[in-house]
Amino acid sequence: MTMEMTTPLGDVFGLIDWKLLILIVVLARWSRRYVKNILVRIDFTYKVLFLSTLISFVYYYLGKEAGFTTKDSVVELLVTYFTATSFYELIFNPIEKMLKNKFNSSEETNMNDKKSD
């Protein structure tokens, strides 16, 4: 008989629906390009949260019809929703901005070098 060691982090990873997490992150990335001009007065963060909520409901109900989500899946979907939106806002978005700034500044340097030649 072997005892399996579980950690709280391992338990959380077990609750994440990875398909929904990827869907939310991709949707958030897509929405940056196509939704930013809709409802201009609303901050982009709230737009991402709204779209993530909407896609989570659609995912749940379609999954319920297809048979891969149940009433008991709500906890997993909530954990996935909070993980995905937090991941996007706290990790993915800052890295994306940093890379964009780095590549834009290197392109500007290259353009300036070409102009001086």
Residue pairs with C-beta under 8 A, 6 or more apart in sequence:
12 79
12 83
15 75
15 76
15 79
15 80
16 76
16 79
16 80
16 83
17 73
17 76
17 77
17 80
20 55
20 56
20 59
20 77
20 80
20 81
20 84
21 80
21 83
21 84
21 87
23 55
23 59
24 52
24 55
24 56
24 80
24 81
24 84
24 85
24 88
25 84
25 87
25 88
25 92
27 51
27 52
27 55
28 48
28 51
28 52
28 85
28 88
28 92
29 88
29 92
29 96
31 47
31 48
31 51
32 44
35 47
35 51
36 44
36 47
38 47
39 47
45 89
48 85
48 88
48 89
49 85
52 81
52 84
52 85
53 81
56 77
56 80
56 81
59 69
59 77
60 69
60 73
60 74
60 77
63 69
63 73
64 70
69 77
